[in-house]
Every structure is written in structure tokens, then in C-alpha cells.
Amino acid sequence: MRFFFIGFGAFFKGVKFSISKLGIWYIVPIFLWLILFVVLSLELSEWAISILYETIESLTGISMSSEASDSDWLEILKTGIHWGFILVIKLFVWYILGRYMKYLILILLAPLFAYLSEKTEELVAGKIYPFSLIQFIKDILRGVGITFRNMFIESFIILVASIIGFIFPIISPILLILLFFLNSYFMAFNFFDYVVERKRMNIGKSVRYMRANAMTLIGFGTAYNIVSWIPLLDWVLAPISATAGAVLADRDLPEGKNSTSFI
């Protein structure tokens, strides 16, 4: 459990560090969140509702247009369906966005996270990496690729766990706990990879590093997810804090487990 708490504490060190040293960069995810969430929520909701309306009209012959119906009961039915769909669809869209928005943020802000991870190491360790546009682009592409990799692996495991939970509902609570820690591991993975990539670890060695420090990553990701339960912080404070925190966590690891000495 020692390494779990190293990771858990490092995330909150990252919160303190990023607020004091990197605070100006919180503006970026705030604006991105507002644009993505508002636009996607409205567009996806309208698209889904229009599809459902067309389906109802084709199956029942009931027109879902705004024109008044001939009978009062039909008008009441249409009103109930209309507001029911709006409520259900919007809740569903918000859930999906909430579930995958953090991955979308990680993908779109990969250039910022690559820069801030390097900047954090410069501030805490005095290590300055000469800027290379080609290397910076490689860092971004790798960050995006790692995020996609983790997202697909996690989604597949969630699908398998959902099927198992459906067949054996009695173990569903255990599966939910395991999925929470799985998500914690993968979220931490995304941020720690910026650290190990600077040490020129290829993806294979990076994966070995993550597995060797799995408890640290789970602790780190657990703290990340706890903060993410607070509305807005999931996409605003948590990602940048985690970028700094991953650097601090790696520095807290003992010889042979940190990125500098890992074999």
C-alpha cells in the first residue's frame, strides 16, 4: 500500500504545484470544456431526438410536429413523449459526454500536457530539454496514441464486465469496484507516459514501467477520480494537476522504479 499512497499524495501535490506555478493554463481547458460540452450536448441531443421522432412517426403514424392535433388526448400524449424524450436523451448525452469527455480533453490538449509536463520537470528538477519541433510533435502524437489505446482497452474491458455482470448480477458490485480502479490506472497511465517518453522509453518499455508501478498509478488515478466527482473539476482542474503530479510522483519513486533508473 506504500506505493498506492505515494501516487495518491502526489496527485494532490500536483494540485498545489499547478495552482501556484501553472495556474494561467487552467484557462485553456475551461474554454475548451465550455465549447465542447455546450455544442456537443445541444447538437447530439437534437440529432437523437429527431431520429426518435422519425421512428415514432413511422411506427405509429402519430405526427410529432409542433402542429396542434385534432384530439386533446393525442396532444397530451405528444407533449408527454416530447418532454420525456428531452429529459431522457439529454441525461443520456450528458452521461456519455461525462464518461468520454475526459479522454477527449486528453486528446485535444495533448500539446499542452506535453509542454506542461516538461515545464514541471524544469521547475522542480532544473532539467532543461532543448526544444525540438520534431520531438515535440512526436510527443503529441504519442500522447494521442496512448490515450486512444487506453480508451479502447478500457472500453473493451467494461463491455466484457457488463456482460459478466448481466449474467451474474450478484458480482456486479465487485465488478464496479474493479472497474473504478481499472479506470484509475489508465487515467494515470496517460499522464505518466509524458514523463517516461522524455526519458526516451519506447511504448513497450513504457508499458513495463507502468505495470511495475501499477499500485502508484492506481493510487494516483484514484485521487484523480475523487477530484473528478466534483462537477467541472473533471475537465478543468484535474488534468493539469495530474500533468504536474505525474512528474512529482515519478520523483518520489525509489531507485529502480522511477523513470530515470528504470531498466
C-alpha positions in Angstrom: 0.0 0.0 0.0 3.0 2.3 0.3 3.2 2.9 -3.4 -0.6 3.4 -3.6 -0.3 6.3 -1.1 2.8 7.7 -3.0 0.6 8.0 -6.1 -2.4 9.3 -4.1 -0.4 12.0 -2.4 1.5 13.0 -5.5 -1.7 14.0 -7.3 -2.6 16.5 -4.6 0.9 17.8 -4.6 0.3 18.3 -8.3 -2.8 20.3 -7.5 -0.9 22.6 -5.2 2.0 22.9 -7.6 0.0 23.6 -10.7 -2.2 26.2 -9.0 0.9 28.1 -7.8 3.1 27.6 -10.8 0.9 26.8 -13.8 -2.4 28.4 -12.9 -2.7 30.6 -16.0 -3.0 27.4 -18.1 -6.3 26.4 -16.4 -8.0 28.9 -18.8 -7.4 26.6 -21.8 -9.4 23.6 -20.5 -12.2 25.9 -19.2 -12.8 27.4 -22.6 -12.4 24.0 -24.3 -14.9 22.5 -21.9 -17.5 25.2 -22.5 -17.2 24.9 -26.2 -17.3 21.1 -26.4 -19.9 20.4 -23.7 -22.4 23.1 -24.8 -22.1 22.5 -28.5 -21.9 18.7 -28.4 -24.7 18.5 -25.8 -27.0 20.6 -28.0 -26.1 19.0 -31.3 -26.2 15.4 -30.1 -29.5 15.9 -28.2 -31.2 17.5 -31.2 -29.9 14.8 -33.6 -31.0 11.9 -31.3 -34.5 13.4 -30.7 -35.1 13.9 -34.4 -34.2 10.3 -35.1 -36.6 9.1 -32.3 -39.4 11.3 -33.7 -39.0 9.8 -37.2 -39.0 6.3 -35.7 -42.2 7.0 -33.7 -43.9 8.6 -36.8 -43.1 5.6 -39.0 -44.2 3.0 -36.4 -47.3 4.7 -35.1 -48.4 7.2 -37.7 -48.5 9.9 -34.9 -47.1 13.2 -36.2 -44.6 14.7 -33.7 -44.6 18.1 -35.4 -45.4 21.2 -33.4 -48.8 21.5 -35.1 -51.8 21.0 -32.9 -53.6 17.6 -33.0 -57.3 17.1 -33.6 -57.8 15.4 -30.2 -56.8 16.6 -26.7 -55.6 13.2 -25.6 -53.3 12.9 -28.6 -51.9 16.4 -27.8 -51.3 15.3 -24.2 -49.6 12.1 -25.4 -47.3 14.1 -27.8 -46.4 16.6 -25.0 -45.5 13.7 -22.6 -43.4 12.0 -25.3 -41.7 15.3 -26.2 -40.7 16.2 -22.7 -39.9 12.6 -21.7 -37.5 12.3 -24.7 -35.9 15.6 -24.0 -35.2 14.6 -20.4 -34.0 11.0 -21.1 -31.9 12.0 -24.2 -30.2 14.9 -22.5 -29.4 12.9 -19.4 -28.0 10.1 -21.6 -25.9 12.5 -23.7 -24.6 14.2 -20.6 -23.6 10.8 -19.2 -21.8 9.8 -22.4 -20.0 13.2 -22.6 -19.1 12.9 -18.9 -17.8 9.4 -19.5 -15.7 10.2 -22.5 -15.1 13.9 -22.3 -12.0 13.4 -20.1 -10.5 11.2 -22.9 -11.4 13.9 -25.5 -9.8 16.5 -23.3 -6.6 14.4 -23.1 -6.5 14.0 -26.9 -7.2 17.7 -27.8 -4.9 19.1 -25.1 -2.0 16.7 -25.7 0.2 19.5 -26.9 -0.5 21.5 -23.7 0.1 18.5 -21.5 3.4 17.6 -23.2 4.6 21.2 -22.7 3.4 21.4 -19.0 4.9 18.1 -18.1 8.3 19.2 -19.4 7.8 22.6 -17.8 7.1 21.0 -14.4 10.3 18.9 -14.6 12.2 22.0 -15.4 10.8 23.8 -12.4 11.2 21.0 -9.8 14.5 19.4 -11.1 16.2 22.2 -13.1 16.3 19.8 -16.0 16.0 21.7 -19.3 15.3 19.9 -22.5 16.3 21.7 -25.7 13.3 22.5 -27.8 12.8 20.4 -30.9 9.7 20.9 -33.0 10.0 17.4 -34.4 10.4 15.9 -31.0 7.5 18.0 -29.7 5.2 16.7 -32.5 6.3 13.2 -31.7 5.4 13.7 -28.0 2.0 15.0 -29.0 1.3 12.1 -31.4 2.4 9.6 -28.8 0.2 11.2 -26.2 -2.8 11.0 -28.5 -1.9 7.4 -29.4 -1.6 6.3 -25.8 -4.9 7.9 -24.9 -6.7 6.1 -27.8 -5.0 2.8 -26.8 -6.1 3.2 -23.2 -9.6 4.3 -24.1 -10.2 1.3 -26.3 -8.7 -1.2 -23.9 -10.8 0.2 -21.0 -14.0 0.3 -23.1 -13.5 -3.4 -24.2 -13.0 -4.5 -20.6 -16.1 -2.5 -19.5 -18.1 -4.2 -22.2 -16.9 -7.7 -21.1 -17.5 -6.8 -17.4 -21.0 -5.6 -18.3 -21.8 -8.9 -20.0 -20.5 -10.8 -17.0 -22.4 -8.6 -14.6 -25.6 -9.2 -16.6 -25.1 -13.0 -16.5 -24.0 -13.0 -12.8 -25.7 -9.9 -11.2 -24.6 -10.9 -7.7 -21.0 -10.0 -8.5 -21.8 -6.6 -10.1 -20.8 -4.6 -7.0 -17.3 -6.2 -7.1 -17.0 -5.5 -10.9 -17.9 -1.9 -10.3 -15.1 -1.5 -7.8 -12.6 -3.3 -10.1 -13.6 -1.0 -13.0 -13.1 2.0 -10.9 -9.5 1.0 -10.1 -9.0 0.0 -13.7 -10.1 3.5 -14.9 -7.8 5.0 -12.2 -4.9 3.0 -13.6 -5.5 4.0 -17.2 -6.1 7.7 -16.4 -2.8 7.8 -14.5 -1.1 5.9 -17.4 -1.9 8.8 -19.8 -0.1 11.4 -17.7 2.9 9.3 -16.6 3.6 8.5 -20.2 4.6 12.1 -20.8 7.3 11.6 -18.1 8.8 8.4 -19.4 8.6 9.5 -23.0 11.1 12.2 -22.2 13.5 9.5 -21.0 13.2 8.0 -24.5 11.3 4.9 -23.4 9.6 3.2 -26.3 6.0 2.2 -25.8 7.0 -1.4 -24.9 9.3 -0.2 -22.1 6.7 2.4 -21.1 4.1 -0.3 -20.6 6.6 -2.3 -18.5 7.2 0.8 -16.3 3.5 1.3 -15.8 3.0 -2.3 -14.8 5.9 -2.2 -12.4 4.4 0.9 -10.8 0.8 -0.2 -11.0 0.0 0.5 -7.4 1.4 4.0 -7.7 -0.7 4.6 -10.8 -3.8 3.2 -9.2 -3.3 5.5 -6.2 -2.7 8.5 -8.4 -5.7 7.7 -10.6 -7.9 7.2 -7.5 -7.1 10.7 -6.3 -7.8 12.0 -9.8 -11.2 10.3 -9.9 -12.1 11.5 -6.5 -11.5 15.1 -7.6 -13.4 14.3 -10.8 -16.5 13.6 -8.8 -16.8 17.4 -8.2 -18.6 19.0 -11.1 -16.4 20.8 -13.6 -13.1 19.8 -12.0 -13.1 16.6 -14.1 -12.2 18.6 -17.1 -10.7 21.8 -15.6 -8.5 21.3 -12.6 -7.8 17.5 -12.7 -6.0 17.2 -16.0 -3.4 20.0 -15.5 -2.9 19.0 -11.9 -2.3 15.4 -13.0 0.2 16.5 -15.5 2.3 18.1 -12.8 1.5 15.4 -10.3 2.8 12.6 -12.5 6.3 14.3 -12.6 6.2 14.7 -8.8 5.1 11.1 -8.3 7.9 9.7 -10.5 10.4 11.7 -8.5 9.1 10.1 -5.3 9.6 6.6 -6.6 12.7 4.7 -5.3 15.8 3.8 -7.3 15.0 1.2 -10.0 11.3 2.2 -10.2 11.5 5.8 -11.2 11.8 6.7 -14.9 15.5 7.8 -14.6 16.7 4.5 -13.2 14.1 2.0 -14.6 15.6 -0.8 -16.6 
